[in-house]
Amino acid sequence: MSYHFGFKYWNEPTPAKIRRVASAFAAAGIAGFILSIGMAVDANVLIFERLKEELSLGRGLGAALEESFVRAWSSIRDSNITTLISCVFLLWMGTGFVQGFAITLAVGVLMSMFSAIVITRNLMRWISVWFKNGANHLFLGYKKVEQNIETIK
């Protein structure tokens, strides 16, 4: 749902931003771009898995949404900072194509962090108002919602 919009936001301007910093789209640049796509998907998967966990505990959609972003942030932050540190070392130690890979990966990771934390979060907040607390079936399915209601009783 909003994951697709956040990923679409990330996917459209990223190649333009990579070209702006003069990184070559050689094999190394394409590899960096593909790796940054994986990082973007990973961040959104972490957020939505945390959301499913919170909803399965019986929380309302709004509270579960905020808690999922808080709980996923440490994993997203750590993985992206580690990748950016690697990019700095590749820029410093590498030459030519390796530096192109590092620049492409760094721009992609920064765009991924922005789209996952800012765009996806704001879209989910905007959409969650429409559903109030009755949208657990969208993320958990009807059977799991019924099972959770029975376990709470």
N, C-alpha and C positions, 0 to 999 in steps of 0.2 A: 504494500500500500504506500505509505510515505517513504518506505525504504527505497522504492523504485524512483521516486521523485528526487530524493537525496542523492542517489547514485547517478541519476540522469544529470543533476546539477554538476556533480563531480566530473562525469565523463565528457560533457560537451566542452567546457573551457580549458581542460587540462592540456590537450595537445597544443592549443594556441599559446598558453602560458609557457610551455616547454620550448616552443619555437622562439618566443620572445627573449629567452635567456640564451639563445644561440646554441642549444644542444642539438647535435646531429641526430637525425633519426636513422642511424645505422643499426646494425644488429644489436649492439650494446644499448642504444637508446630505446629500441623497441623492447628489449628485455627488461629495462628499468620501468618502462610504461606498464608492461604486463605484470611485473611484480607489484607495482603500486596499485593496480586494479585489485590484486589479491588482498592487499592491505585494506583497501576501501571496503571490500566485501566482508573481510574479517571484523572490522569495527562494527558494521551494521548487524552482523550475525551475533556478535557479543551482546549488543544492546537488546536485540529482540529475544535472545535466549534468556537474558536476565528478566525481561518483561514477562515471558511465559512463566518463569519461576515465581515471580511475585504474584502474578494472577492466580497461579495454582495454590498459593498460600491463602487465597481468599481476599486479597486486597482489592480495593476499587481501582478502576482504570487509571484515574489521575494520580493516585498515590503510587501505584505500581509503576507507572511511567516515570515519575520523578526518581523513584528508588532504583529503577533499572539503569538510568543514565548515571546515577551516582555510583552504583556498584560496578558498572562496566568501564567507567572513566579511568580507573587505575590501570586496568589491563591495556586499554587503548593507549593511554599516555606512555606506559612503560615500553610497549612494543614500538611505538612510533619514535620515541626518543632514542631507543637503541638503534633503530634503523637510521635516524638522522646522524647519530654519532658515527656510524659506519660510513655514511656518505661523506662526512667531513674528512675522515681518514682516507677514503678513496680519492677525494679531490686533492688532498695534500700529497699522497704518495703515488697516485696513479698518473698515467699520461694518456692523452688523446681519447681513445674510445672508453677507457675506464672512467675518465672524468665526465664524459658524456653520459655514461650509465649513472654515475653518482648524481649529476645534476637532474637528470630525468627522474630518477627515483626520489630525490629530495622534494622536487616540486610536486610530484604525484602524492607523496606522503603528506605534505602540508595541505594540499587540496583535500585529501581524504579526511584528515583530522577536522578541517573546517566543515566539510559537508556532513560528516557524521555527528559532530557535536552541535553545530549551529543550525544547519538546514534541517536535518532529520528531526532534531529535538523540537524546533519550532513548528514544523509540520505536524508532528505527533501531538503537540499541545493544542494546536488549532483543530485537528481532527477529533481529538478525544472529547472536546466540549460537545460535539454533536451526539456522542453516544452515552454520556454520563457514566454510570457504573454497569450498564447492561451490555457491554461489548466483550465480555470475557469469552463468549463463544467464538468471536472472530479469531482469537489467538489460540484458544485451547480446544475448540470443537465442542459440540454439544455433549458428548459422552463424558469427557473429562470434567466439564462444569457440573453435570449432574452427580458424578462421583464425588467431587469436592463438596458439594452441598450436603450429600449424605454423610460424609465423614465429619463435617462440622456439626451436624445434628447429633 
